[in-house]
């Protein structure tokens, strides 16, 4: 069965909430509710976000996940997913993150778009995304899962706010006009050791394609991307596990670097 019933959506929301309160990961929702659908999962995500907003946090943007074909294949899906960014999730470039506040963090490098105009689907194009962008900035996303050992399916990560943990933005904004975002290269280092690299072409062929996808997907829920929001457009390479004492640096060539440490 699916979990369309309101009480089961609430139960699933409470399941994720308990993980946050107790700082202890929990079993996958797909094990507890075998019939859970993507629509159910987004309802659970929104219930959590709505409650956090009521508690005083603010939505400052969105994140796009599963933008690489390798990750889509891993989870057996053919499209990305998304989650919400809250002001409580942003950490300073160069900041140190306390491990006790996290579950099982991994680090990704990606491009962030900051909008100056609203984007309203369902027919947003790459050109419209670039026109609506105030600036781009390099970023690090710390993905984290409330689900034990990252044993997730698509419905689990969607319900868990697309496994969003924290994010850090680079210090210098750049105008994307006149830049070929597909050729921007990101190199990720852990404790000074090169881990992996990727380019803008690795996320649906173009980072702005990811943002257009999100604007059009959100139209299904009567939601728009708003001026001033930060949009994390998707990891340019594989996520790397973070442990206490690790220092991560993501180098984006002319766009500069982003750095976080785990204490």
WOTAWO-V505740 format. One line per field, one symbol per residue. ss: DSSP state (~ for helix, > for strand, _ for the rest). psi: psi as a letter, one per 20 degrees, with the letter a starting at -180 (. if undefined). burial: + if it has 16 or more other ideal C-beta (glycine too) atoms within 10 Angstrom, else -. A space follows every 10 residues. Layout:
# WOTAWO-V505740
ss=???
psi=???
burial=???
This chain:
# WOTAWO-V505740
ss=_____~~~~~ ~~~~~~~~~~ ~~___>__~~ ~~_____~~~ ~~~~~~~~~~ ~~~~____>> >>>>>___~~ ~~~~~_____ >>>>>>~~~> >____>>_~~ ~____>>>>> >>>>>___>_ _____~~~~~ ~~>>>>>>>> >>>___>~~~ ___~~~~~~_ ~~~>>>>>>_ ___>______ ~~~_>>>>>> __>>>>>>>~ ~~____~~~~ ~~~~~~~~~~ ~___>____> >>>>>____> >_____>>>> >_~~~_>>>> >>_
psi=qalhphhhgg ggghgghhgg gilpqrqqhi ghnhjprggg ghggghgggg ghghiirppi aqqprliqhg hghgjkrjra aqrqpqhiip qqpjrppphi irfmqqpqpr ppppqiqqoo rjkprgghgh hipgrqqqqp poqqpippkk mqrghghghk lkkpfrqpqr ipqqpipiqn ihipppppqo kippgrrrrh iinkhphhhg ggggghghhh jkqqpqpiqp ooiqpiaqqp pqrpiqpppo pkciiaqqpq qo.
burial=--+----++- -++-+++-+- ----++-+++ --+--+---+ +++++++++- -+-------+ ++++++++-- ++-------+ ++++++--++ +-+---+--- -+++++++++ +++++---++ +--+-+-+++ -++--+++++ +++++++--+ -+++++++++ ++++++++++ ---+-+---- +--+++++++ ----++++++ ++++-+++++ +++++++++- --+-+---++ +++++++-++ -+---+++++ ++--+-++++ ++-
